[in-house]
Amino acid sequence: MERQPNVFGIRHLSPAGAYYVREFLDETKPELVLIEGPSDFTELMEDLAGEDVRPPVAVMAYTKSLPVRTVLYPFAEYSPEYQALLWAKEHGCRCRFCDLPSDVFLGLGAAKEEKQLANDSGEENGPDPEKPFDVYEALDRQSGDGDQETFWERTMEQCRDAAGYRMGAQEFGRAVRELELSLGGGENSENLVREAYMRRMIEKAVEEGIPPEKIAVVAGAFHGEGILSRDPAMSDKELRSLPRLESMKTLMPYSYYRLSERSGYGAGNHAPAYYEYLWQGFLRNEADYGARRYLSGLGAYERARGGLVSAAEVMEAARLARALAGLHGGRIPSLRDLRDGAVTCMGRGQFSSLALALADTEIGTKIGSLPQGVSRTSIQSDFYEKLKTLKLEKYKSVTAAQLDLDLRENLRVKSKNAAFLDLERSFFLHRLRVLDIRFASLEPVRQDNATWAERWVLRWTPEAEIQMVEAVLKGDTVKQAAAFELKRRTKEGQGIGTLAKVVAEAFYCGMPLAVYGALEALQAMAVDAAALAEIGDTVEELSLVLQYGDIRKLDRKPLIPIVSQLFLRACLILPQECACDDQAANVLVQSMGKLHQAVVVHDFLDRERFLSVLAQIAERDDLNTRLSGVAASILLETGAMDSGELGREVERRLSKGIPAELGAGWFAGLASRNHYALIARLTLWEKLSGYLDTLNDKEFKRALLFLRRAFADFSPMEKEQIGENLGEIWQVNPRQVSEVLNDSLTEDGMEFLGGLEEFDFGDI
């Protein structure tokens, strides 16, 4: 009889498989355990099986060059591979991973992407390819439960016999393999290559003197028949011919959410937290422990949040779940039975009323952990060290949490580190943001004349860990990587607006060298800056940095001459830029506002010169009338235009000789700022009313569209005050005027205004 290794076919993340693989290993007493997984991960086994490791965790390989590609192998406590690894360590047995090396997996993935891109470009105008046959969709249709997940749980996870599990997994894998291989396809070719490599690893072990029957192989049930095949193992030449990408490896914490299929992980399961209950049931030798723990967990979650769930309803849900299981020939409820029972008895038939509780109980928020000193990249180690020193470890959770920072020095503490703790936290979180490591997101905070507060929302995800690993190509620490990224953005910066953002980011990150580097590039480019919109954006960005004062402990003085230079250039080109169409005017309105705001907050800017330029724009008739109105509004707001001057300008702009659309456009610009300053001037509304009285029907229609847009941003209260003014002018009840102004348009009115949108205004 041919001597062969002992193969135990499993399904990834199978509690029953994890439990019975230990019984299988106890029975076979192997000298070597081979586990499905990249063979070069073997060097990380000691760390992975460490006593202080708390699953879920993952081993990740990533390329050493951009674009960063990754392969990820996650493990839960109930992963059969993880339990096989622990068994080997406990029994002093040799253990190795036996699948293709990670650099080959990365190479195959890159080759597959390139082939797909080539196919997509070649078939761009061709017919849509027929949808390929999906084996698992077919299983869903054929299973009595309507989905193969429930079928697997009833058939395999509820199996209470090791031999039965092994036989069932073997038959399941054989049938799926036979069906998939009969269909052909690239995925199957890769599986055959992998199995040839696994046979190579077995042959290598035999050559080392280990009898085949003393080798135990723990691999996906799909591969069982391929591993035991008589086909030749992979040769040296075949191995050398495989595509490769140079890679590095690291361990990382993982989460139950990321294991769940909701996050897109293909080898996951519907309910990682629920499957942990099943695992605990095996350890306790209590077949229905998972069902009891699931329903009681739902009830506890609801009651903790004010839900009205009684113990009687939990018991009724358990009875109904058992009855549903019996209808399918089962003794123990499956997850589907339990969920149906819970929704019916605890959620009063409404899934939505239990949605959050179901997510918490089925998926969970568990995150794994790794002890200090295990195999990590340098940037990961730096990240976790910073979490510790900055007292942010409690925020390492999949549940989002808010963190409010006060950047001012804390005078109530003795040490310097404690005094500036929040400032250092801010620097660290901004550096992560620059690196696009999405552990923290900055939220807006309302502050009047203050810049010392920040609000962050922190949430850890495995994706953040992957982004951290990708950043290792930029530096060994978070700070070094952020410096590299800021320097790259400085070199590649297109326009002064982009460089101003780099200056601001470097400032928020607390990195003076990066600030000065970006400032030098900005100053060199500012000489040629021409577009007012870009100047306005840049002045606004740098103005915000200057407003922080000394709170971030960085020298802001080098920014002042650049802001002054850009502001002067804006004053020189602003009048000529205002000779534009309405589309360009929309942008210039924002730029004028940004320049005005900078003048308000910074004494070093030439305020008088800016007001003089605005006065010139307000007076000229050859510029866009809306921008002339905006200029007049700013002058009025700053006290540089009095009521008499405003009255004369209103009479001039809203006169019979001025085309209706030009007069209304000017008023729209005037009304775009400081509504209350306009509302308080009764003479303004008298002149507007008189102007409208002079228009004939055609002219009124031309003006109406512009005036409607002008008043679109007024609040109901402001419109009510306008109504009081008009009521006084027209000698009617102000309340009635206000009601008309605030009333919704009728269908006929909407149709009339819709027609005005297409009104022919001719060549204005």
C-alpha positions in Angstrom: 0.0 0.0 0.0 1.3 3.4 -1.0 2.4 5.5 1.9 0.8 8.9 1.9 0.6 11.9 4.3 -2.5 12.4 6.4 -4.5 15.3 5.0 -7.2 17.1 7.0 -9.4 19.2 4.7 -10.8 22.3 6.4 -12.7 25.4 5.7 -11.1 28.7 6.8 -12.6 30.1 10.0 -14.4 26.9 10.9 -14.9 26.3 14.6 -15.7 22.6 14.2 -12.6 22.3 11.9 -10.4 24.0 14.5 -11.7 21.7 17.2 -11.4 18.4 15.3 -8.0 19.2 13.7 -6.6 18.9 17.2 -8.2 15.5 17.7 -6.9 14.5 14.2 -3.3 15.6 15.2 -3.6 13.8 18.6 -4.6 10.6 16.7 -2.0 10.7 13.9 0.9 12.1 16.1 2.8 13.6 13.2 6.5 14.6 13.2 5.7 17.5 10.8 2.6 19.6 10.4 2.2 21.4 7.0 -0.3 24.2 7.0 -1.8 26.0 3.9 -0.2 29.4 3.7 2.8 31.1 2.0 5.9 29.0 2.8 8.0 32.1 3.6 5.6 32.9 6.4 7.1 30.0 8.3 9.7 32.3 9.9 6.9 34.2 11.6 5.3 31.1 13.2 7.1 31.6 16.5 5.7 35.1 16.9 2.2 34.1 15.6 2.0 31.3 18.2 3.2 33.5 21.0 1.4 33.4 24.4 0.5 37.1 24.4 -0.9 37.1 20.9 -4.7 37.7 20.9 -6.5 36.8 17.7 -7.8 37.9 15.3 -4.4 38.7 13.7 -3.0 38.5 10.2 0.2 37.9 8.4 0.7 40.3 5.5 3.3 40.4 2.7 3.7 43.6 0.7 5.9 44.6 -2.2 9.0 46.7 -1.7 8.1 49.1 -4.5 5.2 51.2 -5.6 2.4 50.5 -6.2 2.2 48.6 -3.0 0.5 45.2 -3.4 -0.4 43.0 -0.5 -1.4 39.4 0.3 -3.1 38.8 3.6 -3.7 35.7 5.7 -5.9 36.4 8.7 -6.4 34.0 11.7 -9.1 33.9 14.3 -8.9 31.8 17.5 -11.2 29.3 15.8 -9.1 29.1 12.5 -8.1 25.4 12.0 -4.7 26.6 10.7 -4.1 28.6 13.9 -5.1 25.7 16.2 -2.9 23.3 14.2 0.0 25.8 14.7 -0.7 25.9 18.5 -0.9 22.1 18.7 2.5 21.8 17.0 4.1 24.3 19.4 2.5 22.6 22.5 3.8 19.1 21.3 7.3 20.2 20.2 6.4 19.2 16.6 8.0 20.7 13.5 5.6 22.9 11.6 5.7 24.8 8.3 3.5 26.7 5.9 3.4 24.8 2.6 1.8 27.0 -0.1 3.5 29.2 -2.8 5.8 31.9 -1.3 4.3 35.3 -0.9 6.5 36.9 -3.6 5.0 34.4 -6.1 1.4 35.2 -5.0 2.2 38.9 -5.5 3.7 38.2 -8.9 0.7 36.1 -10.0 -1.7 38.9 -8.8 0.2 41.5 -10.8 0.2 39.4 -13.9 -3.5 38.7 -13.5 -4.2 42.4 -13.3 -2.1 43.2 -16.4 -3.9 40.5 -18.3 -7.3 41.9 -17.2 -6.3 45.4 -18.3 -5.2 44.1 -21.6 -8.4 42.2 -22.1 -10.5 45.2 -21.1 -8.8 47.6 -23.5 -9.0 45.0 -26.3 -12.7 44.4 -25.8 -13.8 47.9 -25.2 -16.1 48.0 -28.2 -16.9 44.3 -28.3 -19.9 42.5 -26.9 -20.3 42.0 -23.1 -18.8 38.6 -22.1 -21.2 36.1 -20.8 -21.3 35.9 -17.0 -19.2 33.0 -15.8 -20.8 30.1 -13.9 -20.4 30.5 -10.1 -20.1 27.3 -8.2 -21.1 28.8 -4.9 -24.2 30.5 -6.4 -25.2 27.1 -7.7 -24.7 25.7 -4.2 -26.9 28.4 -2.8 -29.7 27.4 -5.2 -29.3 23.7 -4.6 -29.1 23.7 -0.8 -32.3 23.2 1.0 -31.8 26.4 3.0 -31.3 28.6 0.0 -27.7 29.5 0.8 -24.6 27.3 1.2 -23.5 29.1 4.4 -26.5 27.8 6.3 -26.1 24.4 4.6 -22.4 24.3 5.8 -23.4 25.3 9.3 -26.1 22.6 9.6 -24.0 19.9 8.0 -20.5 20.7 9.3 -20.4 23.2 12.1 -23.0 21.2 14.1 -21.2 17.9 13.5 -20.3 16.3 16.8 -17.9 13.7 15.5 -14.3 14.2 14.2 -14.5 11.4 11.6 -17.8 12.7 10.3 -16.4 16.2 9.9 -13.3 14.9 8.1 -15.3 12.7 5.8 -17.9 15.5 5.1 -15.2 18.1 4.4 -13.4 15.7 2.1 -16.5 15.0 0.1 -17.6 18.6 -0.1 -14.1 19.7 -1.3 -14.0 16.9 -3.8 -17.3 17.7 -5.3 -16.6 21.5 -5.6 -13.2 20.7 -7.0 -14.6 18.4 -9.7 -17.2 21.0 -10.7 -14.8 23.9 -10.8 -12.1 22.1 -12.7 -14.6 20.9 -15.3 -15.4 24.6 -16.0 -11.7 25.6 -16.5 -10.5 29.2 -16.0 -7.5 31.0 -14.7 -8.4 30.5 -11.0 -8.3 26.8 -11.4 -4.9 27.0 -13.2 -3.5 28.8 -10.2 -5.0 26.2 -7.8 -3.2 23.4 -9.8 0.1 25.3 -9.5 -0.4 25.7 -5.8 -1.1 22.0 -5.3 2.0 21.1 -7.3 4.0 23.3 -4.9 2.4 21.7 -1.9 3.4 18.2 -3.2 6.9 19.6 -3.6 7.0 20.6 0.0 5.8 17.1 1.0 8.6 15.5 -1.2 11.1 17.8 0.4 10.1 16.7 3.9 10.3 13.0 2.9 13.8 13.7 1.5 14.7 15.0 4.9 13.9 11.6 6.4 10.3 12.1 7.6 8.0 9.2 6.7 5.0 10.3 4.6 2.6 8.8 7.2 4.2 11.1 9.8 3.3 14.2 7.9 0.0 15.9 8.6 -1.3 18.4 6.1 -3.9 20.9 7.1 -5.3 22.6 4.0 -8.6 23.8 2.4 -10.9 20.8 1.6 -10.8 21.9 -2.0 -7.0 21.0 -2.2 -7.2 17.6 -0.5 -7.5 15.5 -3.6 -4.9 17.6 -5.4 -2.3 17.2 -2.6 -2.7 13.4 -2.7 -2.7 13.3 -6.5 -0.1 11.2 -8.4 0.7 14.1 -10.6 4.4 15.2 -10.3 5.4 17.8 -7.8 6.7 21.2 -9.0 10.2 21.1 -10.3 13.0 23.6 -9.7 12.7 24.8 -13.3 8.9 25.4 -12.9 9.4 27.2 -9.7 11.9 29.5 -11.2 9.6 30.3 -14.1 6.8 31.7 -11.8 6.5 35.5 -11.7 7.7 37.2 -8.5 7.6 40.6 -6.8 10.2 41.3 -4.1 8.3 41.4 -0.8 8.5 41.9 2.9 6.4 40.4 5.7 4.7 41.7 8.9 2.2 40.7 11.5 -0.7 42.9 12.2 -3.8 43.0 14.4 -7.1 42.2 12.7 -10.8 42.7 13.4 -13.9 40.6 13.3 -15.5 43.2 11.1 -12.7 42.8 8.5 -13.2 39.0 8.7 -16.9 39.3 7.9 -18.0 39.1 4.4 -19.5 42.5 4.7 -16.1 44.0 4.4 -15.3 42.1 1.2 -12.9 39.5 2.6 -13.6 36.5 0.4 -12.7 33.7 2.8 -14.6 35.2 5.7 -17.9 34.2 7.2 -21.2 36.0 7.8 -20.8 36.3 11.6 -17.3 36.1 13.1 -18.5 36.8 16.7 -21.2 34.2 16.4 -18.7 31.6 15.2 -16.6 32.4 18.3 -19.7 31.3 20.4 -19.7 28.0 18.4 -16.0 27.6 19.2 -16.7 28.1 22.9 -19.5 25.6 22.7 -17.0 23.0 21.4 -14.6 23.8 24.2 -17.4 23.5 26.8 -18.9 20.4 25.2 -22.2 22.2 25.1 -23.8 21.7 21.7 -26.4 24.6 22.1 -24.1 27.0 23.8 -23.7 29.2 20.7 -27.5 29.5 20.3 -28.0 30.4 24.0 -25.1 32.9 24.0 -26.4 34.5 20.8 -29.9 35.1 22.0 -28.9 36.3 25.4 -26.4 38.6 23.8 -29.1 40.2 21.7 -31.3 40.7 24.7 -28.5 42.2 26.8 -27.5 44.6 24.0 -31.1 45.8 23.6 -31.7 46.2 27.3 -28.4 48.1 27.8 -29.7 50.7 25.2 -33.2 51.0 26.6 -34.8 48.4 24.4 -37.9 46.6 25.7 -36.8 43.0 25.6 -37.9 40.6 28.3 -36.5 37.3 29.4 -39.7 35.7 28.2 -39.2 37.0 24.7 -35.7 35.6 24.7 -37.0 32.2 25.7 -39.8 32.3 23.1 -37.2 33.2 20.4 -35.2 30.1 21.5 -38.2 27.8 21.2 -39.1 29.2 17.8 -35.5 28.8 16.6 -35.5 25.1 17.7 -38.8 24.6 15.9 -37.4 26.1 12.7 -34.3 23.9 12.9 -36.5 20.9 13.3 -38.4 21.8 10.1 -35.0 21.4 8.3 -34.2 18.1 10.0 -31.7 19.7 12.5 -31.4 19.4 16.2 -29.6 22.7 16.9 -30.7 26.0 15.5 -28.5 27.6 12.8 -27.7 31.3 12.7 -30.6 31.8 10.3 -33.1 30.0 12.6 -31.8 32.1 15.6 -32.1 35.4 13.7 -35.6 34.6 12.5 -36.7 33.7 16.0 -35.1 36.8 17.4 -36.7 39.1 14.9 -40.1 37.5 15.4 -40.2 37.4 19.1 -37.8 40.1 20.2 -38.1 42.6 17.3 -41.9 42.2 16.9 -41.3 41.1 13.3 -39.3 44.2 12.4 -35.7 43.4 11.4 -34.8 47.1 11.6 -35.6 47.2 15.4 -32.8 44.7 16.0 -30.4 45.6 13.3 -27.7 47.2 15.6 -28.0 44.4 18.1 -27.7 41.7 15.4 -24.6 43.4 14.0 -23.0 43.6 17.4 -23.8 40.0 18.3 -23.0 38.4 14.9 -20.1 40.5 13.7 -18.8 42.0 16.9 -16.2 44.7 17.5 -13.3 42.5 18.6 -9.8 43.5 17.6 -6.7 41.3 18.0 -3.5 42.4 19.6 0.2 41.7 19.3 2.8 42.1 22.1 5.6 44.6 21.9 8.6 43.3 20.0 6.9 40.9 17.7 7.6 41.0 13.9 6.4 44.4 12.7 7.6 47.1 10.4 9.4 50.0 12.0 6.6 52.4 11.2 4.0 50.0 12.9 6.2 49.9 16.0 6.5 53.7 16.0 2.7 54.0 15.6 1.9 51.8 18.6 4.6 53.4 20.7 3.1 56.8 19.9 -0.4 55.5 20.9 1.1 54.5 24.2 3.1 57.7 25.0 0.3 60.0 23.8 -2.3 58.0 25.8 -4.4 57.1 22.8 -4.4 53.3 23.2 -8.1 53.3 24.3 -9.0 54.6 20.9 -7.7 51.5 19.2 -11.3 50.3 18.6 -13.5 49.6 15.6 -16.1 51.8 17.2 -15.6 55.4 16.3 -14.8 57.7 19.3 -14.5 61.4 19.5 -11.3 63.1 20.9 -11.4 66.9 21.7 -8.0 68.6 21.9 -7.0 71.8 23.6 -3.7 72.9 21.9 -2.9 75.5 24.6 -0.3 74.7 27.3 -1.8 73.0 30.3 -0.5 75.0 33.2 -2.1 72.7 35.8 0.5 69.9 35.3 4.2 69.8 36.2 5.9 68.0 33.3 6.5 69.5 29.9 5.2 66.4 28.1 1.9 66.6 30.0 1.6 70.3 29.4 1.8 69.9 25.7 0.1 66.4 25.4 -2.8 67.6 23.2 -0.5 69.6 20.9 1.7 66.5 20.4 -1.4 64.4 19.8 -2.4 67.0 17.1 1.0 66.8 15.4 0.8 63.0 15.4 -2.8 62.8 14.0 -2.1 65.4 11.3 1.0 63.4 10.2 -1.2 60.3 9.9 -3.7 62.4 7.8 -0.9 63.5 5.5 0.1 59.9 5.0 -3.5 58.9 4.3 -3.5 56.5 7.3 -7.2 56.7 8.1 -7.0 56.1 11.8 -8.3 59.6 12.6 -10.4 62.2 10.7 -10.6 65.9 11.6 -14.0 67.3 12.2 -15.0 71.0 12.0 -15.1 73.0 15.3 -16.9 76.3 15.7 -14.7 78.9 17.5 -15.1 82.6 17.6 -11.7 84.4 17.4 -9.8 81.3 18.6 -7.9 78.4 17.0 -6.9 76.3 20.0 -9.5 73.5 19.7 -9.5 70.5 17.4 -12.0 67.7 17.2 -11.0 64.3 15.9 -12.9 61.0 15.3 -10.7 58.0 15.9 -11.4 54.5 14.7 -8.9 51.7 14.1 -9.4 49.4 11.1 -7.1 46.8 9.5 -7.1 49.1 6.4 -5.3 51.6 8.6 -2.7 49.0 9.4 -2.3 48.2 5.7 -1.9 51.9 4.9 0.7 52.1 7.6 2.7 49.3 6.0 2.4 51.0 2.6 3.9 54.2 4.2 7.0 52.3 5.4 8.4 52.9 1.9 8.5 56.6 2.8 10.2 56.3 6.2 10.9 54.3 9.3 8.7 56.4 11.5 5.5 58.2 11.1 7.3 61.6 11.3 10.0 60.6 8.7 7.3 59.2 6.4 5.3 62.4 6.7 8.4 64.5 6.0 9.1 62.5 2.8 5.5 62.9 1.7 5.5 66.7 2.2 8.8 67.0 0.4 7.3 65.0 -2.5 4.3 67.2 -2.7 6.5 70.3 -2.6 8.5 69.0 -5.6 5.5 68.0 -7.5 3.4 71.0 -6.5 1.5 72.6 -9.4 0.6 76.2 -8.7 0.9 78.4 -5.6 -2.4 77.0 -4.2 -1.0 73.5 -4.0 2.2 74.7 -2.3 0.2 76.8 0.2 -1.6 73.6 1.2 1.7 71.9 1.7 2.9 74.8 3.9 -0.3 74.5 6.0 -0.1 70.7 6.3 3.6 71.0 7.4 2.6 73.6 9.9 -0.2 71.5 11.4 2.2 68.5 11.5 4.7 70.5 13.6 7.5 70.1 11.1 9.4 73.4 10.6 11.9 72.0 8.0 9.0 70.9 5.8 7.4 74.4 6.3 10.5 76.2 5.2 11.1 73.9 2.2 7.5 74.5 0.9 7.8 78.2 1.6 10.9 78.6 -0.6 9.2 76.8 -3.4 6.0 78.9 -2.9 8.0 82.2 -2.9 9.8 81.3 -6.1 6.5 80.5 -7.8 4.6 83.4 -6.4 6.6 85.8 -8.7 4.7 84.5 -11.7 1.3 84.0 -10.1 -1.4 85.6 -12.2 -4.8 84.1 -11.6 -6.7 86.0 -8.9 -8.6 82.9 -7.8 -5.4 81.1 -7.1 -4.0 84.1 -5.2 -7.2 84.3 -3.1 -7.0 80.6 -2.2 -3.3 80.9 -1.3 -3.8 84.0 0.8 -6.7 82.3 2.6 -4.7 79.1 3.3 -1.7 81.0 4.7 -3.9 83.4 6.6 -5.4 80.5 8.5 -1.9 79.4 9.5 -0.9 82.9 10.7 -4.1 83.0 12.8 -2.9 80.1 14.9 -0.5 82.5 16.6 2.3 80.8 18.5 0.1 78.0 19.7 1.9 75.4 17.5 5.3 76.6 18.6 6.5 77.3 15.0 7.9 80.6 13.6 5.2 82.2 11.4 7.2 85.3 10.4 8.5 83.9 7.1 4.8 83.7 5.9 4.2 87.4 6.3 6.2 88.7 3.3 4.7 86.1 1.0 1.2 86.9 2.0 1.9 90.6 1.6 3.5 90.1 -1.8 0.5 88.0 -3.0 -2.0 90.5 -1.6 -0.3 93.4 -3.4 -0.4 91.5 -6.6 -4.1 90.8 -6.1 -4.8 94.6 -5.6 -3.0 95.3 -8.9 -4.9 92.8 -11.0 -8.3 92.8 -9.4 -9.9 95.6 -11.5 -8.9 94.1 -14.8 -10.1 90.6 -13.6 -13.5 92.1 -12.9 -14.1 92.7 -16.6 -15.5 89.2 -17.0 -18.7 87.2 -17.7 -21.1 85.9 -15.0 -19.5 82.5 -14.8 -16.1 83.9 -14.0 -17.7 86.4 -11.6 -18.9 83.5 -9.4 -15.3 82.6 -8.7 -14.1 86.2 -8.2 -16.9 86.9 -5.6 -15.2 84.2 -3.5 -11.7 85.6 -4.1 -12.8 89.1 -3.1 -14.3 87.8 0.1 -11.1 85.8 1.0 -8.9 88.9 0.4 -11.2 91.0 2.5 -11.2 88.5 5.3 -7.4 88.5 5.2 -7.4 92.4 5.5 -9.7 92.1 8.5 -7.5 89.8 10.5 -4.0 90.9 9.6 -2.7 94.4 10.4 0.3 94.1 8.1 -1.8 94.1 4.9 -2.4 97.4 3.2 -6.1 98.0 4.1 -6.3 101.4 2.5 -5.0 100.2 -0.8 -7.5 97.4 -0.9 -10.4 99.7 -0.1 -9.2 102.1 -2.8 -9.3 99.3 -5.4 -12.8 98.3 -4.3 -14.0 101.9 -4.6 -12.6 101.9 -8.1 -14.5 98.7 -9.0 -17.7 100.0 -7.4 -17.6 103.1 -9.5 -16.7 101.7 -12.9 -19.4 100.9 -15.4 -17.3 98.8 -17.7 -16.9 95.9 -15.2 -19.2 93.0 -14.3 -22.0 94.8 -12.5 -22.4 92.0 -9.9 -18.7 92.4 -8.9 -19.3 96.2 -8.7 -22.2 95.5 -6.3 -20.0 93.1 -4.2 -17.3 95.8 -4.0 -19.9 98.3 -2.8 -21.2 95.8 -0.2 -17.7 95.4 1.3 -17.1 99.2 1.3 -20.5 99.5 3.1 -19.6 96.8 5.5 -16.2 98.4 6.5 -17.7 101.9 6.8 -15.8 103.1 3.7 -19.1 104.0 2.0 -21.8 106.0 3.8 -25.5 106.1 3.3 -25.3 109.2 1.0 -22.8 107.5 -1.3 -24.9 104.3 -1.3 -28.0 106.3 -2.2 -26.3 108.0 -5.1 -24.9 104.7 -6.4 -28.3 103.1 -6.1 -29.9 105.9 -8.1 -27.2 105.5 -10.7 -27.3 101.8 -11.0 -31.1 101.4 -10.7 -32.2 104.0 -13.2 -34.4 104.0 -16.2 -31.4 104.3 -18.6 -29.6 101.2 -17.3 -30.7 97.8 -18.7 -32.8 95.9 -16.2 -30.5 92.9 -16.0 -27.5 95.0 -15.3 -29.2 96.9 -12.5 -30.6 93.8 -11.0 -27.2 92.1 -11.3 -25.6 95.0 -9.4 -28.2 94.7 -6.7 -27.6 91.0 -6.4 -23.9 91.7 -5.8 -24.7 94.3 -3.2 -27.2 92.0 -1.4 -24.7 89.1 -1.3 -23.1 90.2 2.0 -24.2 91.6 5.3 -27.9 91.4 4.8 -28.7 93.3 8.0 -26.7 96.3 7.0 -28.9 96.6 3.9 -32.1 95.8 5.7 -31.5 98.7 8.1 -31.3 101.3 5.3 -34.9 102.2 4.5 -33.8 104.6 1.7 -32.3 101.6 -0.2 -35.7 99.8 -0.3 -37.5 103.0 -1.3 -35.1 103.4 -4.3 -35.5 99.7 -5.2 -39.3 100.0 -5.1 -39.2 103.2 -7.1 -36.9 101.6 -9.7 -39.2 98.6 -10.1 -42.2 101.0 -10.6 -40.4 102.5 -13.7 -40.0 99.1 -15.5 -42.5 98.0 -18.1 -43.6 94.4 -18.3 -40.8 93.2 -20.5 -38.1 95.0 -18.4 -39.7 93.7 -15.2 -39.3 90.1 -16.4 -35.7 90.7 -17.3 -35.0 92.1 -13.8 -37.1 89.5 -11.9 -34.8 86.6 -12.5 -31.7 88.4 -11.2 -33.6 89.8 -8.2 -35.0 86.4 -7.3 -31.5 85.0 -7.2 -30.4 88.0 -5.1 -32.9 87.2 -2.4 -32.4 83.4 -2.5 -30.0 83.5 0.4 -32.1 85.7 2.7 -33.5 83.9 5.7 -37.3 83.9 6.5 -36.6 86.3 9.4 -34.7 88.7 7.1 -37.4 88.5 4.5 -39.9 89.4 7.2 -37.9 92.5 8.1 -37.7 93.4 4.4 -41.5 93.0 4.3 -41.8 95.5 7.2 -39.7 98.0 5.2 -41.8 97.5 2.1 -45.0 97.7 4.0 -44.0 101.0 5.4 -43.1 102.3 2.0 -46.3 101.0 0.3 -48.4 102.0 3.3 -49.8 98.5 3.7 -49.8 95.9 6.5 -46.2 94.7 6.9 -47.4 91.3 8.1 -49.2 90.7 4.9 -46.1 91.7 2.8 -44.0 89.3 4.9 -46.4 86.4 4.4 -46.3 87.0 0.6 -42.5 87.1 0.6 -42.2 83.9 2.6 -45.0 82.0 1.0 -44.3 79.0 -1.3 -44.7 79.6 -5.0 -47.8 78.2 -6.7 -47.4 75.7 -9.5 -48.2 78.5 -12.0 -45.6 80.7 -10.4 -42.9 78.0 -10.7 -43.8 77.5 -14.3 -43.5 81.2 -15.0 -40.1 81.4 -13.3 -39.0 78.3 -15.1 -39.8 80.0 -18.4 -37.6 83.0 -17.3 -34.6 80.7 -17.0 -34.8 80.4 -20.8 -35.5 84.1 -21.3 -33.6 85.7 -24.2 -31.5 88.5 -22.7 -29.8 89.2 -26.0 -26.2 90.3 -26.1 -25.7 92.0 -22.7 
